[in-house]
Amino acid sequence: MNEAAVVAVRSIIAFGSLLIFARFLGKQQVSQITFFDYILGITIGSIAANLTTDLTSEAWPHWIGLITWTFMVFILQVVTLKWRKASVYLDGEPAIVIMNGKIMDGVMKKLRYRISDLQEQLREKGVFNLEEVEYAIIEKDGQISVMKKAEYMPLTAEAVHLKPRYKGLGTELIYDGVIIENNLQAVNHSKKWLEEKVKEHGYKDASEIFLAILDPSGAFFIDGYRDHFQHFTDISDYEGLQ
């Protein structure tokens, strides 16, 4: 077997192994990734890469290494789930960097967290003035959670004693020109009803529709393949139509 074929076979083995092991480990590696998880992910990926391209050695040692590292990650997940001290030691714990509107200097020094880092992450949360912040917490994955002072909180329906209408989740009825019949049955509508809706919006049939969604309130969103917008070469062309 030539080298190209060997690499192809090893790639298939590595890809399949990673897919199986990733499913086995669940979504924790992605949803709450810490620095330690990041290092583990890189290491496992590196072993899979060596399994694919390192033709100077046999494949099975790399595959055993891949299994071993994946199993170790799984054991750590179980340990940190059952034993809080291990979780704190390996993953760390959230740290309050602003409390009652005051910056916690000691905590920031301990974390080696600069004020510029704090301001940058606050801006990413839409906070451009430290005066607006009541609490700020650095989570285990390095992200920041912010609670603004009451006077800077956005107005809610509860505050003005309103009961907003429930929107719920929309149901896709057409995607990429194909009618999703199971979803259509789930919302208790017929194909004839859908065809009429499509024609009401100026389309001949479902093949002209990229996406059609029906939400619980009865609102019907539809987006076709054909664009009704003119092509402008300059912003002034658009302004001239106003």
C-alpha positions in Angstrom: 0.0 0.0 0.0 1.5 3.4 -1.0 1.9 6.3 1.4 -1.2 8.2 0.1 -3.4 5.2 0.7 -1.9 4.7 4.2 -2.5 8.4 5.1 -6.1 8.1 3.8 -6.9 5.0 5.8 -5.3 6.5 9.0 -7.2 9.7 8.5 -10.5 7.8 8.3 -9.5 5.9 11.5 -8.5 9.1 13.3 -11.7 10.9 12.2 -13.9 8.1 13.2 -12.2 7.7 16.6 -12.4 11.4 17.4 -16.1 11.5 16.4 -16.9 8.5 18.7 -14.8 9.8 21.6 -16.2 13.3 21.3 -19.7 11.9 21.5 -18.6 9.8 24.4 -17.3 12.8 26.4 -20.4 14.8 25.8 -20.7 18.6 25.3 -18.9 19.7 28.5 -15.6 20.1 26.5 -17.3 22.7 24.3 -20.0 24.3 26.5 -17.8 25.0 29.6 -14.2 24.8 28.3 -11.5 25.8 30.8 -7.8 26.3 30.3 -7.2 22.7 31.3 -9.9 21.4 29.0 -8.3 23.4 26.2 -4.9 21.8 26.8 -6.5 18.3 26.9 -8.3 19.0 23.6 -5.1 20.2 21.9 -3.3 17.1 23.1 -6.0 14.7 21.9 -6.1 16.5 18.5 -2.3 16.3 18.2 -2.3 12.5 18.8 -5.0 12.1 16.2 -2.9 14.2 13.7 0.1 12.0 14.4 -2.0 8.9 13.9 -2.9 10.3 10.5 0.5 11.5 9.1 3.3 9.9 11.1 4.2 7.0 8.7 7.5 6.3 10.5 5.7 4.4 13.3 2.8 1.9 13.4 -0.7 3.2 13.9 -1.7 1.2 16.9 0.5 3.0 19.5 -1.1 6.4 18.5 -4.6 4.8 18.7 -3.9 3.4 22.1 -2.7 6.8 23.2 -5.8 8.4 21.8 -8.0 6.0 23.8 -6.0 6.5 27.0 -6.2 10.3 26.9 -9.9 10.2 26.1 -10.5 7.8 29.0 -8.4 10.0 31.3 -10.6 13.0 30.4 -13.7 11.0 31.1 -12.3 10.0 34.5 -11.6 13.6 35.3 -15.1 14.6 34.3 -16.5 12.0 36.7 -14.2 13.0 39.5 -14.9 16.8 39.1 -18.7 16.0 39.0 -18.6 14.0 42.2 -15.9 15.8 44.2 -16.2 19.6 44.4 -12.6 20.1 45.7 -11.2 18.4 42.7 -13.4 20.6 40.5 -12.2 23.8 42.1 -8.5 22.7 41.9 -8.7 21.7 38.2 -11.2 24.1 36.8 -11.0 27.0 39.3 -14.1 28.8 40.5 -15.9 32.1 39.7 -14.3 35.2 41.1 -16.0 38.5 41.9 -14.0 41.4 40.5 -16.6 44.1 41.1 -18.8 44.1 44.2 -21.3 46.7 45.1 -19.8 48.9 42.4 -16.3 48.6 43.8 -13.4 47.0 42.0 -11.8 44.2 44.0 -8.1 45.0 43.7 -6.9 42.1 45.7 -8.9 39.6 43.6 -7.7 41.1 40.4 -4.0 40.9 41.5 -4.5 37.3 42.5 -6.0 36.4 39.1 -3.3 38.5 37.3 -6.3 40.3 35.7 -5.6 43.7 34.3 -8.1 46.6 34.4 -7.7 46.8 30.6 -8.9 43.2 30.4 -11.9 44.0 32.6 -12.8 47.1 30.6 -12.5 45.1 27.3 -14.8 42.3 28.5 -17.3 44.8 29.9 -17.5 46.5 26.5 -18.2 43.2 24.9 -21.2 43.0 27.3 -22.3 46.4 26.2 -21.0 48.2 29.3 -18.8 51.2 28.5 -18.9 52.9 31.9 -17.7 51.2 35.1 -20.2 53.3 37.1 -23.0 51.2 35.7 -21.8 47.9 37.2 -23.1 46.5 40.5 -21.4 43.1 40.2 -19.0 41.5 37.8 -17.9 37.9 38.0 -15.1 36.1 36.1 -16.5 32.7 35.4 -14.4 29.5 35.3 -14.1 29.6 31.5 -12.7 33.2 31.6 -16.0 34.9 30.5 -17.5 37.7 32.5 -21.0 37.9 33.9 -22.3 41.4 34.7 -25.2 42.7 36.8 -25.8 46.4 36.3 -27.0 48.8 39.0 -30.8 49.1 39.2 -30.9 52.5 37.6 -29.1 51.2 34.5 -31.1 48.0 34.1 -33.3 47.9 30.9 -37.0 48.4 31.4 -38.9 45.1 31.6 -42.5 44.2 31.1 -42.8 43.3 34.7 -41.6 46.7 35.8 -44.5 48.4 34.0 -47.0 45.7 34.9 -47.4 44.3 31.3 -48.0 40.7 30.4 -46.2 40.2 27.0 -47.7 37.8 24.5 -46.0 34.4 24.5 -44.1 33.9 21.2 -42.7 30.4 21.5 -40.6 28.7 18.9 -41.3 28.9 15.2 -41.7 25.7 13.1 -39.9 25.3 9.8 -42.3 24.2 7.1 -40.1 24.7 4.1 -36.3 24.5 4.0 -34.2 24.8 0.8 -37.2 24.3 -1.5 -38.4 21.1 0.3 -41.6 20.9 2.4 -41.0 19.4 5.8 -44.1 17.2 6.1 -43.6 16.1 9.7 -43.5 19.7 10.9 -46.5 20.5 8.8 -48.5 17.7 10.4 -47.3 18.8 13.9 -48.9 22.2 13.4 -52.1 20.6 12.1 -52.0 22.1 8.6 -52.3 20.5 5.2 -50.0 20.8 2.2 -52.8 22.6 0.4 -52.9 25.2 3.1 -49.1 25.7 2.8 -49.4 26.0 -1.0 -52.0 28.7 -0.7 -49.8 30.6 1.8 -46.9 30.4 -0.6 -49.0 31.8 -3.5 -50.3 34.6 -1.2 -46.7 35.7 -0.9 -46.2 35.8 -4.7 -44.4 32.4 -5.2 -45.6 29.6 -7.4 -44.6 26.6 -5.2 -42.2 25.5 -2.5 -39.3 25.0 -4.9 -39.0 28.8 -5.0 -38.8 29.1 -1.2 -35.6 29.1 0.8 -37.2 29.2 4.2 -40.8 29.3 5.6 -41.5 29.4 9.3 -44.8 29.4 11.2 -44.7 30.7 14.8 -47.3 29.9 17.5 -49.0 33.2 17.1 -49.9 32.4 13.5 -47.3 34.7 11.9 -45.9 33.3 8.7 -42.3 34.2 7.7 -41.2 33.4 4.2 -38.0 34.0 2.3 -37.6 33.1 -1.4 -34.6 32.4 -3.5 -35.2 35.4 -5.8 -34.1 38.8 -4.5 -36.3 41.8 -5.1 -33.5 44.2 -4.3 -31.6 46.1 -6.9 -27.8 45.9 -7.0 -26.2 49.2 -5.9 -22.6 50.0 -6.6 -22.4 52.9 -4.2 -24.3 53.9 -1.0 -25.3 57.1 -2.8 -27.3 55.0 -5.2 -29.4 53.8 -2.3 -29.7 57.2 -0.7 -31.1 58.5 -4.0 -34.1 56.3 -3.7 -35.1 57.7 -0.3 
